[in-house]
Every structure is written in C-alpha cells, then in structure tokens.
C-alpha cells in the first residue's frame, strides 16, 4: 500500500468518524479550515514541494496529490452541509409539529364553545 493510499483512507475514516459522532465543535472546524488553507498557501508559494511530497507518498505528480487532497476537502464540506441540512430539517419538523398541536388544541376549544 502506498503512502497516499494510507493518507487518503485515513482521511476518509477521520471525516466519516467526525460525521458519525456529530461532534459539533467550531474549534475543530476552524482548525481543519486553517490546515487546508495553510497547505494551500504553502503549495502556492512553493509549487515544487508538491512534487517532492507527492513522490514521498507514492503519487506521480504534485498536481495529482492536490487533486486527491481536494477530494478529501470537498467530502468534508459535503458532509458538513449535509449535517447542517439535517439539523434544519429536524428544527422545521419540530416547529411544524408544535404548530399543529397548538392549532389542534385551539380548534377543540372553538368546537367545545359552539
């Protein structure tokens, strides 16, 4: 198994574990964003190092390494958006349920008064 395969599998496992545990810590989100941004700036300033790191990880070119890294980053973003969408759906469901109960109890009072 190449170094890049270990790195990518580890990344997917970490992202999956993060999502499953629903660990909603803004500090960890910020740290992940800072790490990705820092690596991005580093590789923009020193593009030759992408090839060096890629060779050490068993990838042919630095561009391929960046592509694989972006896949992990986008997977992280997609899972974050999915989790946020799920929380919004749960909130909307709860609000609609409360409103329906409130309207139902209000209608029973109106019918009893008639």
VENDA-V883513 format. One record per residue. RES is the residue in three letters. SS is DSSP state (h for helix, s for strand, l for the rest). PHI is phi as a letter, one per 20 degrees, with the letter a starting at -180 (* if undefined). D_LAST is the distance of its C-alpha to the last C-alpha in whole Angstrom. Layout:
BEGIN
res=RES ss=SS phi=PHI d_last=D_LAST
res=RES ss=SS phi=PHI d_last=D_LAST
END
This chain:
BEGIN
res=UNK ss=l phi=* d_last=77
res=UNK ss=l phi=f d_last=78
res=UNK ss=h phi=f d_last=77
res=UNK ss=h phi=f d_last=74
res=UNK ss=h phi=f d_last=73
res=UNK ss=h phi=f d_last=72
res=UNK ss=h phi=f d_last=71
res=UNK ss=h phi=f d_last=68
res=UNK ss=h phi=f d_last=67
res=UNK ss=h phi=f d_last=67
res=UNK ss=h phi=f d_last=65
res=UNK ss=h phi=f d_last=62
res=UNK ss=h phi=f d_last=62
res=UNK ss=h phi=f d_last=61
res=UNK ss=h phi=f d_last=59
res=UNK ss=h phi=f d_last=57
res=UNK ss=h phi=f d_last=57
res=UNK ss=h phi=g d_last=56
res=UNK ss=h phi=f d_last=53
res=UNK ss=h phi=f d_last=52
res=UNK ss=h phi=f d_last=52
res=UNK ss=l phi=l d_last=50
res=UNK ss=l phi=f d_last=52
res=UNK ss=l phi=e d_last=50
res=UNK ss=l phi=d d_last=53
res=UNK ss=h phi=f d_last=54
res=UNK ss=h phi=f d_last=57
res=UNK ss=h phi=f d_last=58
res=UNK ss=h phi=f d_last=57
res=UNK ss=h phi=f d_last=59
res=UNK ss=h phi=f d_last=62
res=UNK ss=h phi=f d_last=62
res=UNK ss=h phi=f d_last=61
res=UNK ss=h phi=f d_last=64
res=UNK ss=h phi=f d_last=66
res=UNK ss=h phi=f d_last=66
res=UNK ss=h phi=f d_last=66
res=UNK ss=h phi=f d_last=69
res=UNK ss=h phi=f d_last=71
res=UNK ss=h phi=f d_last=70
res=UNK ss=h phi=f d_last=72
res=UNK ss=h phi=g d_last=75
res=UNK ss=h phi=f d_last=75
res=UNK ss=h phi=f d_last=75
res=UNK ss=h phi=f d_last=78
res=UNK ss=l phi=c d_last=80
res=UNK ss=l phi=f d_last=79
res=UNK ss=h phi=f d_last=82
res=UNK ss=h phi=f d_last=81
res=UNK ss=h phi=f d_last=78
res=UNK ss=h phi=f d_last=81
res=UNK ss=h phi=f d_last=83
res=UNK ss=h phi=f d_last=79
res=UNK ss=h phi=f d_last=79
res=UNK ss=h phi=f d_last=82
res=UNK ss=h phi=f d_last=82
res=UNK ss=h phi=e d_last=78
res=UNK ss=l phi=n d_last=80
res=UNK ss=l phi=d d_last=78
res=UNK ss=l phi=f d_last=81
res=UNK ss=l phi=c d_last=80
res=UNK ss=h phi=f d_last=78
res=UNK ss=h phi=f d_last=75
res=UNK ss=h phi=f d_last=74
res=UNK ss=h phi=f d_last=74
res=UNK ss=h phi=f d_last=71
res=UNK ss=h phi=f d_last=70
res=UNK ss=h phi=f d_last=69
res=UNK ss=h phi=f d_last=68
res=UNK ss=h phi=f d_last=65
res=UNK ss=h phi=g d_last=64
res=UNK ss=h phi=f d_last=63
res=UNK ss=h phi=f d_last=62
res=UNK ss=h phi=f d_last=59
res=UNK ss=h phi=f d_last=58
res=UNK ss=h phi=f d_last=57
res=UNK ss=h phi=f d_last=55
res=UNK ss=h phi=f d_last=54
res=UNK ss=h phi=f d_last=53
res=UNK ss=h phi=f d_last=51
res=UNK ss=h phi=f d_last=49
res=UNK ss=h phi=f d_last=48
res=UNK ss=h phi=f d_last=47
res=UNK ss=h phi=f d_last=45
res=UNK ss=h phi=f d_last=43
res=UNK ss=h phi=f d_last=42
res=UNK ss=h phi=f d_last=41
res=UNK ss=h phi=f d_last=39
res=UNK ss=h phi=f d_last=37
res=UNK ss=h phi=f d_last=36
res=UNK ss=h phi=f d_last=35
res=UNK ss=h phi=f d_last=33
res=UNK ss=h phi=f d_last=32
res=UNK ss=h phi=f d_last=31
res=UNK ss=h phi=f d_last=29
res=UNK ss=h phi=f d_last=27
res=UNK ss=h phi=f d_last=26
res=UNK ss=h phi=f d_last=25
res=UNK ss=h phi=f d_last=23
res=UNK ss=h phi=f d_last=21
res=UNK ss=h phi=f d_last=20
res=UNK ss=h phi=f d_last=19
res=UNK ss=h phi=f d_last=17
res=UNK ss=h phi=f d_last=16
res=UNK ss=h phi=f d_last=15
res=UNK ss=h phi=f d_last=13
res=UNK ss=h phi=f d_last=11
res=UNK ss=h phi=f d_last=10
res=UNK ss=h phi=f d_last=9
res=UNK ss=h phi=f d_last=7
res=UNK ss=h phi=f d_last=5
res=UNK ss=h phi=f d_last=5
res=UNK ss=h phi=f d_last=4
res=UNK ss=l phi=f d_last=0
END
